[in-house]
Amino acid sequence: MNKTSSKILTSFKYIYLVAFFTLLAGFFYPLITNTSFDSVIIGVLILFMGLTGGVLLYRAATSEKWRGIYLGGGFTLIAVSLFYIFQLTGRA
């Protein structure tokens, strides 16, 4: 596979993730209720934080040298993401 098609596939993966997280964060709710998109943007950022934590946990499983750092960072990011989700929904 050449570099051009590899870059196109990589960019498509990230566009797909952003679109999925935007829909998951409730993109249509502000359109229906005529309110601000601030909660959608914050929701997408929180979901990406949790995804980054998951990627770090995966890296911990595949890395011997930095396993402890990846585990600590991954669980910390997932916990912070969960905390922000509870704050955003008003349950904390």
Jmol script that loads the backbone (N, CA, C; Angstrom):
load data "model"
ATOM      1  N   MET A   1       0.854  -1.164   0.000  1.00  0.00           N
ATOM      2  CA  MET A   1       0.000   0.000   0.000  1.00  0.00           C
ATOM      3  C   MET A   1       0.907   1.236   0.000  1.00  0.00           C
ATOM      4  N   ASN A   2       0.589   2.193  -0.852  1.00  0.00           N
ATOM      5  CA  ASN A   2       1.435   3.385  -0.915  1.00  0.00           C
ATOM      6  C   ASN A   2       1.066   4.376   0.180  1.00  0.00           C
ATOM      7  N   LYS A   3       1.889   5.412   0.308  1.00  0.00           N
ATOM      8  CA  LYS A   3       1.720   6.365   1.406  1.00  0.00           C
ATOM      9  C   LYS A   3       0.438   7.174   1.284  1.00  0.00           C
ATOM     10  N   THR A   4       0.022   7.498   0.060  1.00  0.00           N
ATOM     11  CA  THR A   4      -1.173   8.319  -0.127  1.00  0.00           C
ATOM     12  C   THR A   4      -2.418   7.592   0.361  1.00  0.00           C
ATOM     13  N   SER A   5      -2.579   6.339  -0.039  1.00  0.00           N
ATOM     14  CA  SER A   5      -3.765   5.600   0.397  1.00  0.00           C
ATOM     15  C   SER A   5      -3.712   5.313   1.896  1.00  0.00           C
ATOM     16  N   SER A   6      -2.515   5.134   2.442  1.00  0.00           N
ATOM     17  CA  SER A   6      -2.389   4.925   3.880  1.00  0.00           C
ATOM     18  C   SER A   6      -2.806   6.173   4.655  1.00  0.00           C
ATOM     19  N   LYS A   7      -2.417   7.347   4.178  1.00  0.00           N
ATOM     20  CA  LYS A   7      -2.814   8.595   4.840  1.00  0.00           C
ATOM     21  C   LYS A   7      -4.309   8.829   4.713  1.00  0.00           C
ATOM     22  N   ILE A   8      -4.881   8.479   3.573  1.00  0.00           N
ATOM     23  CA  ILE A   8      -6.325   8.644   3.384  1.00  0.00           C
ATOM     24  C   ILE A   8      -7.082   7.731   4.340  1.00  0.00           C
ATOM     25  N   LEU A   9      -6.635   6.478   4.468  1.00  0.00           N
ATOM     26  CA  LEU A   9      -7.292   5.555   5.396  1.00  0.00           C
ATOM     27  C   LEU A   9      -7.150   6.013   6.840  1.00  0.00           C
ATOM     28  N   THR A  10      -5.992   6.533   7.198  1.00  0.00           N
ATOM     29  CA  THR A  10      -5.784   7.023   8.558  1.00  0.00           C
ATOM     30  C   THR A  10      -6.677   8.216   8.843  1.00  0.00           C
ATOM     31  N   SER A  11      -6.771   9.139   7.905  1.00  0.00           N
ATOM     32  CA  SER A  11      -7.634  10.302   8.121  1.00  0.00           C
ATOM     33  C   SER A  11      -9.099   9.881   8.172  1.00  0.00           C
ATOM     34  N   PHE A  12      -9.487   8.882   7.383  1.00  0.00           N
ATOM     35  CA  PHE A  12     -10.863   8.404   7.419  1.00  0.00           C
ATOM     36  C   PHE A  12     -11.192   7.790   8.774  1.00  0.00           C
ATOM     37  N   LYS A  13     -10.232   7.090   9.386  1.00  0.00           N
ATOM     38  CA  LYS A  13     -10.466   6.514  10.717  1.00  0.00           C
ATOM     39  C   LYS A  13     -10.766   7.598  11.735  1.00  0.00           C
ATOM     40  N   TYR A  14     -10.000   8.677  11.693  1.00  0.00           N
ATOM     41  CA  TYR A  14     -10.200   9.739  12.673  1.00  0.00           C
ATOM     42  C   TYR A  14     -11.477  10.526  12.404  1.00  0.00           C
ATOM     43  N   ILE A  15     -11.816  10.727  11.152  1.00  0.00           N
ATOM     44  CA  ILE A  15     -13.080  11.399  10.826  1.00  0.00           C
ATOM     45  C   ILE A  15     -14.253  10.545  11.298  1.00  0.00           C
ATOM     46  N   TYR A  16     -14.157   9.234  11.110  1.00  0.00           N
ATOM     47  CA  TYR A  16     -15.202   8.329  11.569  1.00  0.00           C
ATOM     48  C   TYR A  16     -15.347   8.382  13.089  1.00  0.00           C
ATOM     49  N   LEU A  17     -14.238   8.392  13.818  1.00  0.00           N
ATOM     50  CA  LEU A  17     -14.295   8.466  15.278  1.00  0.00           C
ATOM     51  C   LEU A  17     -14.925   9.767  15.750  1.00  0.00           C
ATOM     52  N   VAL A  18     -14.543  10.884  15.146  1.00  0.00           N
ATOM     53  CA  VAL A  18     -15.117  12.176  15.537  1.00  0.00           C
ATOM     54  C   VAL A  18     -16.612  12.196  15.249  1.00  0.00           C
ATOM     55  N   ALA A  19     -17.024  11.698  14.090  1.00  0.00           N
ATOM     56  CA  ALA A  19     -18.451  11.676  13.758  1.00  0.00           C
ATOM     57  C   ALA A  19     -19.223  10.765  14.714  1.00  0.00           C
ATOM     58  N   PHE A  20     -18.678   9.603  15.036  1.00  0.00           N
ATOM     59  CA  PHE A  20     -19.347   8.681  15.945  1.00  0.00           C
ATOM     60  C   PHE A  20     -19.488   9.281  17.340  1.00  0.00           C
ATOM     61  N   PHE A  21     -18.411   9.874  17.847  1.00  0.00           N
ATOM     62  CA  PHE A  21     -18.465  10.472  19.175  1.00  0.00           C
ATOM     63  C   PHE A  21     -19.390  11.683  19.208  1.00  0.00           C
ATOM     64  N   THR A  22     -19.459  12.428  18.117  1.00  0.00           N
ATOM     65  CA  THR A  22     -20.365  13.573  18.066  1.00  0.00           C
ATOM     66  C   THR A  22     -21.812  13.111  18.131  1.00  0.00           C
ATOM     67  N   LEU A  23     -22.138  12.071  17.386  1.00  0.00           N
ATOM     68  CA  LEU A  23     -23.497  11.535  17.458  1.00  0.00           C
ATOM     69  C   LEU A  23     -23.775  10.924  18.823  1.00  0.00           C
ATOM     70  N   LEU A  24     -22.780  10.259  19.403  1.00  0.00           N
ATOM     71  CA  LEU A  24     -22.945   9.653  20.721  1.00  0.00           C
ATOM     72  C   LEU A  24     -23.137  10.712  21.803  1.00  0.00           C
ATOM     73  N   ALA A  25     -22.514  11.874  21.630  1.00  0.00           N
ATOM     74  CA  ALA A  25     -22.623  12.941  22.621  1.00  0.00           C
ATOM     75  C   ALA A  25     -23.925  13.728  22.485  1.00  0.00           C
ATOM     76  N   GLY A  26     -24.749  13.411  21.528  1.00  0.00           N
ATOM     77  CA  GLY A  26     -26.052  14.054  21.414  1.00  0.00           C
ATOM     78  C   GLY A  26     -26.070  15.243  20.482  1.00  0.00           C
ATOM     79  N   PHE A  27     -25.605  15.071  19.267  1.00  0.00           N
ATOM     80  CA  PHE A  27     -25.515  16.169  18.310  1.00  0.00           C
ATOM     81  C   PHE A  27     -26.883  16.753  17.969  1.00  0.00           C
ATOM     82  N   PHE A  28     -27.906  15.923  17.878  1.00  0.00           N
ATOM     83  CA  PHE A  28     -29.206  16.409  17.435  1.00  0.00           C
ATOM     84  C   PHE A  28     -30.002  17.107  18.532  1.00  0.00           C
ATOM     85  N   TYR A  29     -29.668  16.884  19.783  1.00  0.00           N
ATOM     86  CA  TYR A  29     -30.415  17.511  20.877  1.00  0.00           C
ATOM     87  C   TYR A  29     -30.370  19.039  20.821  1.00  0.00           C
ATOM     88  N   PRO A  30     -29.205  19.671  20.629  1.00  0.00           N
ATOM     89  CA  PRO A  30     -29.208  21.141  20.520  1.00  0.00           C
ATOM     90  C   PRO A  30     -29.942  21.648  19.282  1.00  0.00           C
ATOM     91  N   LEU A  31     -29.970  20.864  18.221  1.00  0.00           N
ATOM     92  CA  LEU A  31     -30.708  21.278  17.029  1.00  0.00           C
ATOM     93  C   LEU A  31     -32.212  21.281  17.284  1.00  0.00           C
ATOM     94  N   ILE A  32     -32.690  20.283  18.006  1.00  0.00           N
ATOM     95  CA  ILE A  32     -34.120  20.172  18.280  1.00  0.00           C
ATOM     96  C   ILE A  32     -34.567  21.210  19.300  1.00  0.00           C
ATOM     97  N   THR A  33     -33.776  21.414  20.348  1.00  0.00           N
ATOM     98  CA  THR A  33     -34.169  22.314  21.431  1.00  0.00           C
ATOM     99  C   THR A  33     -33.677  23.740  21.242  1.00  0.00           C
ATOM    100  N   ASN A  34     -32.924  23.985  20.170  1.00  0.00           N
ATOM    101  CA  ASN A  34     -32.417  25.323  19.857  1.00  0.00           C
ATOM    102  C   ASN A  34     -31.558  25.877  21.000  1.00  0.00           C
ATOM    103  N   THR A  35     -30.648  25.039  21.503  1.00  0.00           N
ATOM    104  CA  THR A  35     -29.732  25.441  22.567  1.00  0.00           C
ATOM    105  C   THR A  35     -28.297  25.408  22.048  1.00  0.00           C
ATOM    106  N   SER A  36     -27.353  25.662  22.930  1.00  0.00           N
ATOM    107  CA  SER A  36     -25.943  25.746  22.571  1.00  0.00           C
ATOM    108  C   SER A  36     -25.334  24.356  22.367  1.00  0.00           C
ATOM    109  N   PHE A  37     -24.283  24.304  21.571  1.00  0.00           N
ATOM    110  CA  PHE A  37     -23.573  23.060  21.301  1.00  0.00           C
ATOM    111  C   PHE A  37     -22.443  22.807  22.290  1.00  0.00           C
ATOM    112  N   ASP A  38     -22.360  23.585  23.360  1.00  0.00           N
ATOM    113  CA  ASP A  38     -21.266  23.442  24.320  1.00  0.00           C
ATOM    114  C   ASP A  38     -21.224  22.051  24.941  1.00  0.00           C
ATOM    115  N   SER A  39     -22.369  21.522  25.307  1.00  0.00           N
ATOM    116  CA  SER A  39     -22.387  20.201  25.942  1.00  0.00           C
ATOM    117  C   SER A  39     -21.963  19.104  24.970  1.00  0.00           C
ATOM    118  N   VAL A  40     -22.254  19.286  23.689  1.00  0.00           N
ATOM    119  CA  VAL A  40     -21.831  18.297  22.696  1.00  0.00           C
ATOM    120  C   VAL A  40     -20.313  18.300  22.558  1.00  0.00           C
ATOM    121  N   ILE A  41     -19.722  19.486  22.502  1.00  0.00           N
ATOM    122  CA  ILE A  41     -18.267  19.598  22.368  1.00  0.00           C
ATOM    123  C   ILE A  41     -17.580  19.021  23.602  1.00  0.00           C
ATOM    124  N   ILE A  42     -18.100  19.342  24.773  1.00  0.00           N
ATOM    125  CA  ILE A  42     -17.526  18.803  26.010  1.00  0.00           C
ATOM    126  C   ILE A  42     -17.688  17.285  26.054  1.00  0.00           C
ATOM    127  N   GLY A  43     -18.837  16.788  25.612  1.00  0.00           N
ATOM    128  CA  GLY A  43     -19.064  15.346  25.584  1.00  0.00           C
ATOM    129  C   GLY A  43     -18.099  14.620  24.664  1.00  0.00           C
ATOM    130  N   VAL A  44     -17.825  15.204  23.504  1.00  0.00           N
ATOM    131  CA  VAL A  44     -16.874  14.593  22.574  1.00  0.00           C
ATOM    132  C   VAL A  44     -15.479  14.562  23.186  1.00  0.00           C
ATOM    133  N   LEU A  45     -15.078  15.644  23.844  1.00  0.00           N
ATOM    134  CA  LEU A  45     -13.757  15.680  24.476  1.00  0.00           C
ATOM    135  C   LEU A  45     -13.648  14.653  25.599  1.00  0.00           C
ATOM    136  N   ILE A  46     -14.721  14.484  26.366  1.00  0.00           N
ATOM    137  CA  ILE A  46     -14.716  13.486  27.439  1.00  0.00           C
ATOM    138  C   ILE A  46     -14.613  12.074  26.860  1.00  0.00           C
ATOM    139  N   LEU A  47     -15.331  11.819  25.766  1.00  0.00           N
ATOM    140  CA  LEU A  47     -15.250  10.497  25.147  1.00  0.00           C
ATOM    141  C   LEU A  47     -13.856  10.218  24.589  1.00  0.00           C
ATOM    142  N   PHE A  48     -13.220  11.237  24.009  1.00  0.00           N
ATOM    143  CA  PHE A  48     -11.853  11.052  23.522  1.00  0.00           C
ATOM    144  C   PHE A  48     -10.880  10.823  24.672  1.00  0.00           C
ATOM    145  N   MET A  49     -11.135  11.428  25.813  1.00  0.00           N
ATOM    146  CA  MET A  49     -10.284  11.188  26.977  1.00  0.00           C
ATOM    147  C   MET A  49     -10.396   9.723  27.408  1.00  0.00           C
ATOM    148  N   GLY A  50     -11.608   9.200  27.435  1.00  0.00           N
ATOM    149  CA  GLY A  50     -11.795   7.793  27.773  1.00  0.00           C
ATOM    150  C   GLY A  50     -11.172   6.866  26.740  1.00  0.00           C
ATOM    151  N   LEU A  51     -11.272   7.240  25.460  1.00  0.00           N
ATOM    152  CA  LEU A  51     -10.649   6.444  24.406  1.00  0.00           C
ATOM    153  C   LEU A  51      -9.135   6.425  24.559  1.00  0.00           C
ATOM    154  N   THR A  52      -8.554   7.564  24.906  1.00  0.00           N
ATOM    155  CA  THR A  52      -7.113   7.628  25.128  1.00  0.00           C
ATOM    156  C   THR A  52      -6.708   6.725  26.293  1.00  0.00           C
ATOM    157  N   GLY A  53      -7.517   6.706  27.343  1.00  0.00           N
ATOM    158  CA  GLY A  53      -7.248   5.794  28.453  1.00  0.00           C
ATOM    159  C   GLY A  53      -7.308   4.342  28.024  1.00  0.00           C
ATOM    160  N   GLY A  54      -8.268   4.009  27.179  1.00  0.00           N
ATOM    161  CA  GLY A  54      -8.357   2.647  26.663  1.00  0.00           C
ATOM    162  C   GLY A  54      -7.165   2.271  25.798  1.00  0.00           C
ATOM    163  N   VAL A  55      -6.693   3.216  24.995  1.00  0.00           N
ATOM    164  CA  VAL A  55      -5.510   2.967  24.169  1.00  0.00           C
ATOM    165  C   VAL A  55      -4.283   2.754  25.052  1.00  0.00           C
ATOM    166  N   LEU A  56      -4.175   3.529  26.132  1.00  0.00           N
ATOM    167  CA  LEU A  56      -3.047   3.338  27.048  1.00  0.00           C
ATOM    168  C   LEU A  56      -3.108   1.970  27.730  1.00  0.00           C
ATOM    169  N   LEU A  57      -4.305   1.507  28.065  1.00  0.00           N
ATOM    170  CA  LEU A  57      -4.429   0.163  28.641  1.00  0.00           C
ATOM    171  C   LEU A  57      -4.027  -0.905  27.630  1.00  0.00           C
ATOM    172  N   TYR A  58      -4.378  -0.704  26.377  1.00  0.00           N
ATOM    173  CA  TYR A  58      -3.950  -1.638  25.337  1.00  0.00           C
ATOM    174  C   TYR A  58      -2.432  -1.639  25.210  1.00  0.00           C
ATOM    175  N   ARG A  59      -1.850  -0.453  25.247  1.00  0.00           N
ATOM    176  CA  ARG A  59      -0.388  -0.349  25.159  1.00  0.00           C
ATOM    177  C   ARG A  59       0.282  -1.026  26.355  1.00  0.00           C
ATOM    178  N   ALA A  60      -0.368  -0.992  27.512  1.00  0.00           N
ATOM    179  CA  ALA A  60       0.188  -1.669  28.690  1.00  0.00           C
ATOM    180  C   ALA A  60       0.231  -3.177  28.481  1.00  0.00           C
ATOM    181  N   ALA A  61      -0.747  -3.699  27.761  1.00  0.00           N
ATOM    182  CA  ALA A  61      -0.769  -5.140  27.512  1.00  0.00           C
ATOM    183  C   ALA A  61       0.282  -5.563  26.495  1.00  0.00           C
ATOM    184  N   THR A  62       0.699  -4.640  25.638  1.00  0.00           N
ATOM    185  CA  THR A  62       1.652  -4.997  24.586  1.00  0.00           C
ATOM    186  C   THR A  62       3.069  -4.528  24.876  1.00  0.00           C
ATOM    187  N   SER A  63       3.277  -3.757  25.928  1.00  0.00           N
ATOM    188  CA  SER A  63       4.601  -3.217  26.228  1.00  0.00           C
ATOM    189  C   SER A  63       5.135  -3.828  27.516  1.00  0.00           C
ATOM    190  N   GLU A  64       6.379  -4.208  27.494  1.00  0.00           N
ATOM    191  CA  GLU A  64       7.017  -4.743  28.695  1.00  0.00           C
ATOM    192  C   GLU A  64       7.669  -3.638  29.515  1.00  0.00           C
ATOM    193  N   LYS A  65       8.290  -2.696  28.837  1.00  0.00           N
ATOM    194  CA  LYS A  65       9.115  -1.708  29.518  1.00  0.00           C
ATOM    195  C   LYS A  65       8.291  -0.669  30.281  1.00  0.00           C
ATOM    196  N   TRP A  66       7.228  -0.176  29.685  1.00  0.00           N
ATOM    197  CA  TRP A  66       6.454   0.926  30.270  1.00  0.00           C
ATOM    198  C   TRP A  66       5.084   0.471  30.767  1.00  0.00           C
ATOM    199  N   ARG A  67       4.940  -0.780  31.131  1.00  0.00           N
ATOM    200  CA  ARG A  67       3.639  -1.336  31.503  1.00  0.00           C
ATOM    201  C   ARG A  67       2.988  -0.592  32.671  1.00  0.00           C
ATOM    202  N   GLY A  68       3.735  -0.297  33.720  1.00  0.00           N
ATOM    203  CA  GLY A  68       3.173   0.378  34.891  1.00  0.00           C
ATOM    204  C   GLY A  68       2.706   1.787  34.587  1.00  0.00           C
ATOM    205  N   ILE A  69       3.473   2.498  33.788  1.00  0.00           N
ATOM    206  CA  ILE A  69       3.094   3.872  33.432  1.00  0.00           C
ATOM    207  C   ILE A  69       1.839   3.867  32.575  1.00  0.00           C
ATOM    208  N   TYR A  70       1.785   2.951  31.596  1.00  0.00           N
ATOM    209  CA  TYR A  70       0.600   2.872  30.740  1.00  0.00           C
ATOM    210  C   TYR A  70      -0.637   2.456  31.537  1.00  0.00           C
ATOM    211  N   LEU A  71      -0.475   1.505  32.454  1.00  0.00           N
ATOM    212  CA  LEU A  71      -1.617   1.084  33.278  1.00  0.00           C
ATOM    213  C   LEU A  71      -2.124   2.228  34.150  1.00  0.00           C
ATOM    214  N   GLY A  72      -1.202   2.904  34.819  1.00  0.00           N
ATOM    215  CA  GLY A  72      -1.604   4.019  35.676  1.00  0.00           C
ATOM    216  C   GLY A  72      -2.248   5.147  34.893  1.00  0.00           C
ATOM    217  N   GLY A  73      -1.642   5.500  33.777  1.00  0.00           N
ATOM    218  CA  GLY A  73      -2.199   6.574  32.952  1.00  0.00           C
ATOM    219  C   GLY A  73      -3.538   6.204  32.345  1.00  0.00           C
ATOM    220  N   GLY A  74      -3.671   4.956  31.888  1.00  0.00           N
ATOM    221  CA  GLY A  74      -4.925   4.517  31.284  1.00  0.00           C
ATOM    222  C   GLY A  74      -6.077   4.506  32.272  1.00  0.00           C
ATOM    223  N   PHE A  75      -5.846   3.904  33.438  1.00  0.00           N
ATOM    224  CA  PHE A  75      -6.912   3.872  34.441  1.00  0.00           C
ATOM    225  C   PHE A  75      -7.231   5.269  34.969  1.00  0.00           C
ATOM    226  N   THR A  76      -6.216   6.125  35.065  1.00  0.00           N
ATOM    227  CA  THR A  76      -6.459   7.498  35.515  1.00  0.00           C
ATOM    228  C   THR A  76      -7.318   8.255  34.518  1.00  0.00           C
ATOM    229  N   LEU A  77      -6.997   8.145  33.227  1.00  0.00           N
ATOM    230  CA  LEU A  77      -7.795   8.851  32.220  1.00  0.00           C
ATOM    231  C   LEU A  77      -9.226   8.324  32.158  1.00  0.00           C
ATOM    232  N   ILE A  78      -9.399   7.025  32.294  1.00  0.00           N
ATOM    233  CA  ILE A  78     -10.754   6.476  32.287  1.00  0.00           C
ATOM    234  C   ILE A  78     -11.525   6.936  33.519  1.00  0.00           C
ATOM    235  N   ALA A  79     -10.874   6.976  34.671  1.00  0.00           N
ATOM    236  CA  ALA A  79     -11.542   7.437  35.895  1.00  0.00           C
ATOM    237  C   ALA A  79     -11.904   8.916  35.804  1.00  0.00           C
ATOM    238  N   VAL A  80     -11.003   9.724  35.270  1.00  0.00           N
ATOM    239  CA  VAL A  80     -11.295  11.156  35.112  1.00  0.00           C
ATOM    240  C   VAL A  80     -12.429  11.349  34.115  1.00  0.00           C
ATOM    241  N   SER A  81     -12.427  10.571  33.044  1.00  0.00           N
ATOM    242  CA  SER A  81     -13.507  10.644  32.065  1.00  0.00           C
ATOM    243  C   SER A  81     -14.847  10.272  32.697  1.00  0.00           C
ATOM    244  N   LEU A  82     -14.861   9.220  33.503  1.00  0.00           N
ATOM    245  CA  LEU A  82     -16.094   8.823  34.185  1.00  0.00           C
ATOM    246  C   LEU A  82     -16.555   9.899  35.161  1.00  0.00           C
ATOM    247  N   PHE A  83     -15.617  10.507  35.875  1.00  0.00           N
ATOM    248  CA  PHE A  83     -15.954  11.598  36.786  1.00  0.00           C
ATOM    249  C   PHE A  83     -16.589  12.765  36.027  1.00  0.00           C
ATOM    250  N   TYR A  84     -16.004  13.132  34.884  1.00  0.00           N
ATOM    251  CA  TYR A  84     -16.561  14.233  34.091  1.00  0.00           C
ATOM    252  C   TYR A  84     -17.934  13.886  33.520  1.00  0.00           C
ATOM    253  N   ILE A  85     -18.149  12.622  33.184  1.00  0.00           N
ATOM    254  CA  ILE A  85     -19.471  12.216  32.705  1.00  0.00           C
ATOM    255  C   ILE A  85     -20.501  12.392  33.810  1.00  0.00           C
ATOM    256  N   PHE A  86     -20.146  11.983  35.035  1.00  0.00           N
ATOM    257  CA  PHE A  86     -21.066  12.177  36.151  1.00  0.00           C
ATOM    258  C   PHE A  86     -21.294  13.659  36.433  1.00  0.00           C
ATOM    259  N   GLN A  87     -20.264  14.482  36.313  1.00  0.00           N
ATOM    260  CA  GLN A  87     -20.419  15.922  36.517  1.00  0.00           C
ATOM    261  C   GLN A  87     -21.327  16.527  35.450  1.00  0.00           C
ATOM    262  N   LEU A  88     -21.152  16.101  34.209  1.00  0.00           N
ATOM    263  CA  LEU A  88     -21.941  16.647  33.108  1.00  0.00           C
ATOM    264  C   LEU A  88     -23.412  16.276  33.230  1.00  0.00           C
ATOM    265  N   THR A  89     -23.688  15.069  33.731  1.00  0.00           N
ATOM    266  CA  THR A  89     -25.075  14.643  33.873  1.00  0.00           C
ATOM    267  C   THR A  89     -25.697  15.072  35.193  1.00  0.00           C
ATOM    268  N   GLY A  90     -24.897  15.642  36.089  1.00  0.00           N
ATOM    269  CA  GLY A  90     -25.429  16.136  37.355  1.00  0.00           C
ATOM    270  C   GLY A  90     -25.660  15.060  38.389  1.00  0.00           C
ATOM    271  N   ARG A  91     -24.962  13.962  38.313  1.00  0.00           N
ATOM    272  CA  ARG A  91     -25.159  12.855  39.255  1.00  0.00           C
ATOM    273  C   ARG A  91     -24.097  12.784  40.337  1.00  0.00           C
ATOM    274  N   ALA A  92     -23.128  13.677  40.308  1.00  0.00           N
ATOM    275  CA  ALA A  92     -22.055  13.606  41.312  1.00  0.00           C
ATOM    276  C   ALA A  92     -22.337  14.505  42.493  1.00  0.00           C
TER     277      ALA A  92
END
end "model"
wireframe off; spacefill off
backbone 0.3
color backbone group
